[in-house]
């Protein structure tokens, strides 16, 4: 269980991450704020409390046994870069090179950036990659877990469901799929584009253990991750979130899926996060 003090520290880190996301996208005048903001608590708790990480990429035992993370919704890279900087993978000053030509912090994550396991962002492929990683860890008898963050819109891709099926077939108890269920995608509401419901029943039909949580509740997130690590079957966490969480005029607004703020929007958003 997390103490009250630990929860407050994580909340502070979440606020820092939201500010970083805004600064990065504003500075680059390019990027995806909405889906990065909805995943802040999910990513902050994962990297600070639940994953075995190894910020210094060496060939030692800690590096080999590290947990792996795949950002299937690669367009939300700004939140990944922010938590990696917090964890010490690179200097926080580098965040302002986001989406600048020649930077290691590209619009979609690539392994030239410390802490990034694999290039992602072609939606629908991340869980398949994570499945392969989890199989490899099993074959090498490495006691590590694989976490994969997916957007709910990409669950409309058929390859995702093939991956769900294959994880079960391979009995991968070392994989956790985290679904950022903010219910919005670039074209609008997921349920209007192509309905996913009943999502929990569909995942259970593929023989996954399903945990549904408030994706902004730090204690619920932590408890779900810890349960997933002890499961004997693949785990799917349906995290109910708010797109653009933390900034009132961005919340539940599909227009902020891939839009950079102007100076007025930026100042207003930063004022709300103080």
Phi, psi and omega per residue, in radians:
X1 nan 2.570 3.089
X2 -1.521 2.439 3.051
X3 -1.352 2.871 3.091
X4 -1.048 -0.646 3.136
X5 -1.142 -0.718 3.110
X6 -1.117 -0.709 3.123
X7 -1.086 -0.760 -3.135
X8 -1.125 -0.680 3.106
X9 -1.125 -0.702 3.123
X10 -1.160 -0.655 3.086
X11 -1.083 -0.690 3.099
X12 -1.123 -0.713 3.103
X13 -1.131 -0.657 3.100
X14 -1.095 -0.731 3.125
X15 -1.114 -0.716 3.092
X16 -1.084 -0.723 3.141
X17 -1.121 -0.697 3.112
X18 -1.136 -0.693 3.087
X19 -1.120 -0.743 3.128
X20 -1.063 -0.759 3.138
X21 -1.026 -0.828 3.135
X22 -1.060 -0.798 -3.129
X23 -1.102 -0.739 -3.103
X24 -1.123 -0.854 -3.093
X25 -1.219 -0.656 3.107
X26 -1.147 -0.779 -3.127
X27 -1.083 -0.707 -3.125
X28 -1.444 -0.307 -3.001
X29 0.920 0.669 3.141
X30 -2.897 2.465 3.097
X31 2.477 -3.113 -3.042
X32 -2.147 1.797 -3.075
X33 -1.435 -0.829 -2.973
X34 -0.953 -0.924 -3.105
X35 -1.324 -0.313 3.025
X36 -1.331 -0.746 3.139
X37 -1.121 -0.650 -3.107
X38 -1.180 -0.390 -3.071
X39 -1.740 0.108 -3.023
X40 -1.051 -0.907 -3.126
X41 -1.119 -0.706 3.132
X42 -1.018 -0.769 -3.093
X43 -1.343 -0.680 -3.094
X44 -1.136 -0.791 3.124
X45 -1.172 -0.715 -3.107
X46 -1.033 -0.872 -3.041
X47 -1.372 -0.460 -3.080
X48 -1.673 -0.331 -3.043
X49 -2.294 -0.426 -2.912
X50 -2.090 -0.381 -3.141
X51 -1.685 2.540 2.939
X52 -1.454 1.929 -3.083
X53 -1.967 2.821 3.141
X54 -2.482 1.448 -3.056
X55 -1.036 -0.503 3.106
X56 -1.691 1.883 -3.036
X57 -1.294 1.626 3.115
X58 -2.093 -3.136 3.140
X59 -1.736 0.337 -3.082
X60 -1.417 3.123 -3.060
X61 -1.099 -0.648 3.138
X62 -1.090 -0.661 3.128
X63 -1.179 -0.765 -3.123
X64 -1.092 -0.681 -3.057
X65 -1.585 0.120 -3.132
X66 -1.095 2.638 2.967
X67 -1.305 2.634 -3.125
X68 -1.863 2.540 3.096
X69 -2.239 2.363 3.097
X70 -2.140 2.103 3.076
X71 -1.586 1.541 -3.103
X72 -1.098 -0.708 3.065
X73 -1.435 1.261 -2.962
X74 -1.093 -0.352 3.126
X75 -1.173 -0.291 3.099
X76 -1.556 0.547 -3.033
X77 -1.043 -0.482 -3.074
X78 -1.058 -0.623 3.119
X79 -1.235 -0.639 3.088
X80 -1.108 -0.818 -3.135
X81 -1.071 -0.675 -3.125
X82 -1.135 -0.786 -3.141
X83 -1.223 -0.555 3.083
X84 -1.147 -0.702 3.102
X85 -1.140 -0.722 3.077
X86 -1.030 -0.655 -3.080
X87 -1.411 -0.118 3.062
X88 1.659 0.283 3.116
X89 -1.267 -0.503 3.058
X90 -2.792 2.963 -3.090
X91 -1.201 2.470 3.132
X92 -1.084 -0.476 3.120
X93 -1.070 -0.456 -3.127
X94 -1.193 -0.306 -3.110
X95 -1.040 -0.515 -3.111
X96 -1.367 0.038 3.007
X97 -1.643 0.069 -3.115
X98 -0.898 2.204 3.095
X99 1.085 0.286 3.034
X100 -1.553 2.434 -3.084
X101 -0.970 2.246 3.135
X102 1.598 -0.145 -3.123
X103 -1.313 2.674 3.020
X104 -1.343 -0.264 -3.130
X105 -1.689 1.303 -3.081
X106 -1.364 2.956 -3.077
X107 -1.016 -0.663 2.977
X108 -2.023 2.437 -3.011
X109 -1.128 2.424 3.065
X110 -2.339 2.691 -3.007
X111 -1.202 -0.026 3.017
X112 -1.206 -0.263 3.089
X113 -1.621 2.240 3.133
X114 -1.010 2.267 3.134
X115 1.724 -0.239 3.119
X116 -1.600 2.111 -3.072
X117 -1.377 -0.619 -2.997
X118 -2.744 2.611 3.065
X119 -1.236 2.277 -3.113
X120 -2.448 2.994 3.075
X121 2.304 -0.313 2.959
X122 -1.342 1.753 -2.896
X123 -1.030 2.464 3.135
X124 1.727 -0.061 -3.057
X125 -1.888 -0.296 -3.023
X126 -1.082 -0.710 -3.119
X127 -1.182 -0.580 3.078
X128 -1.116 -0.725 3.096
X129 -1.108 -0.793 3.138
X130 -1.083 -0.663 3.087
X131 -1.047 -0.793 3.103
X132 -1.079 -0.710 3.093
X133 -1.072 -0.790 -3.108
X134 -1.120 -0.677 3.070
X135 -1.095 -0.785 3.133
X136 -1.045 -0.720 3.111
X137 -1.097 -0.693 3.104
X138 -1.111 -0.792 -3.116
X139 -1.101 -0.582 -3.123
X140 -1.619 0.073 3.139
X141 0.970 0.714 3.111
X142 -1.700 2.142 -3.075
X143 -1.411 1.209 -3.116
X144 -2.313 2.766 -3.141
X145 -1.926 2.736 3.071
X146 -2.087 2.222 3.098
X147 -1.993 2.369 -3.119
X148 -2.279 2.127 3.111
X149 -1.692 2.101 3.141
X150 -2.010 2.591 2.947
X151 -1.455 2.635 -3.128
X152 -1.219 -0.518 3.104
X153 -1.077 -0.599 -3.112
X154 -1.321 -0.158 3.051
X155 -1.221 -0.108 3.044
X156 -1.391 -0.070 3.102
X157 -1.533 2.347 -3.103
X158 -1.139 -0.552 -3.100
X159 -1.100 -0.507 3.112
X160 -1.075 -0.741 -3.076
X161 -1.294 -0.527 3.004
X162 -1.112 -0.683 3.111
X163 -1.169 -0.732 3.070
X164 -0.980 -0.776 -3.115
X165 -1.148 -0.702 -3.079
X166 -1.242 -0.613 3.101
X167 -1.059 -0.672 3.093
X168 -1.188 -0.768 -3.122
X169 -1.046 -0.606 -3.130
X170 -1.566 0.033 3.116
X171 0.967 0.878 -3.053
X172 -1.527 1.542 3.089
X173 -1.375 -0.010 -3.113
X174 -1.783 0.308 -3.131
X175 -2.171 2.421 3.089
X176 -2.252 2.154 3.043
X177 -1.698 2.133 3.132
X178 -1.845 2.029 -3.087
X179 -1.785 2.006 3.110
X180 -1.381 1.592 -3.005
X181 -1.559 1.231 3.109
X182 -1.591 -0.072 3.006
X183 1.164 0.258 3.088
X184 -2.295 2.492 3.024
X185 -2.349 -3.126 -3.000
X186 -1.018 -0.521 -3.115
X187 -1.619 0.049 3.127
X188 2.173 -2.592 -3.091
X189 -1.246 2.331 -3.127
X190 -1.021 -0.621 -3.077
X191 -1.269 -0.346 3.064
X192 -1.540 -0.565 3.138
X193 -1.279 -0.959 3.095
X194 -2.857 1.839 -2.967
X195 -1.060 2.409 3.121
X196 -1.769 -0.275 -3.054
X197 -1.334 2.577 0.008
X198 -1.461 1.865 -3.017
X199 -1.113 -0.776 -3.119
X200 -1.073 -0.719 -3.132
X201 -1.166 -0.647 3.120
X202 -1.117 -0.765 -3.139
X203 -1.154 -0.688 3.106
X204 -1.156 -0.572 3.102
X205 -1.145 -0.396 3.067
X206 -1.586 0.197 3.077
X207 1.142 0.632 2.981
X208 -1.712 2.581 2.940
X209 -1.368 2.286 -3.062
X210 -2.023 2.244 3.080
X211 -2.113 2.131 3.128
X212 -1.868 2.284 -3.029
X213 -2.442 2.927 2.895
X214 -1.403 1.954 -3.056
X215 -1.260 0.091 3.037
X216 -2.051 0.060 3.126
X217 -1.679 1.930 -3.009
X218 -1.056 -0.734 -3.134
X219 -1.157 -0.743 3.127
X220 -1.109 -0.705 3.127
X221 -1.088 -0.867 -3.126
X222 -1.028 -0.804 -3.124
X223 -1.083 -0.700 3.140
X224 -1.135 -0.770 3.131
X225 -1.094 -0.763 -3.114
X226 -1.152 -0.659 3.084
X227 -1.139 -0.737 -3.120
X228 -1.053 -0.704 -3.119
X229 -1.133 -0.396 -3.137
X230 -1.744 0.030 -3.086
X231 -1.281 2.781 3.100
X232 -1.855 0.101 3.074
X233 -2.375 2.883 3.067
X234 -1.041 2.560 -3.082
X235 -2.082 2.337 3.022
X236 -2.011 2.198 3.088
X237 -1.853 1.988 3.052
X238 -1.566 1.863 -3.087
X239 -1.759 1.871 3.113
X240 -1.301 2.036 -3.020
X241 -2.281 3.068 3.107
X242 -2.075 2.104 3.102
X243 -1.099 2.346 -3.122
X244 1.314 0.299 -3.058
X245 -0.869 2.299 3.060
X246 1.894 -0.355 3.130
X247 -2.180 2.006 -2.935
X248 -0.943 -0.783 -3.045
X249 -1.420 -0.104 3.068
X250 -1.732 -0.345 -3.042
X251 -1.157 2.334 3.122
X252 0.949 0.596 -3.117
X253 -2.134 1.854 -3.113
X254 -1.094 -0.350 3.117
X255 -1.117 -0.334 3.114
X256 -1.699 0.342 3.089
X257 -1.076 -0.876 -3.088
X258 -2.427 0.791 -3.063
X259 -2.067 2.370 3.091
X260 -1.589 2.447 -3.137
X261 -1.308 2.592 2.971
X262 -1.452 -3.107 -3.063
X263 -1.069 -0.735 -3.134
X264 -1.128 -0.791 3.110
X265 -1.086 -0.746 -3.115
X266 -1.086 -0.858 -3.120
X267 -1.080 -0.729 3.129
X268 -1.120 -0.761 -3.140
X269 -1.138 -0.783 -3.128
X270 -1.124 -0.611 3.114
X271 -1.117 -0.635 3.122
X272 -1.213 -0.425 -3.075
X273 -1.649 0.018 -3.136
X274 -1.284 nan nan
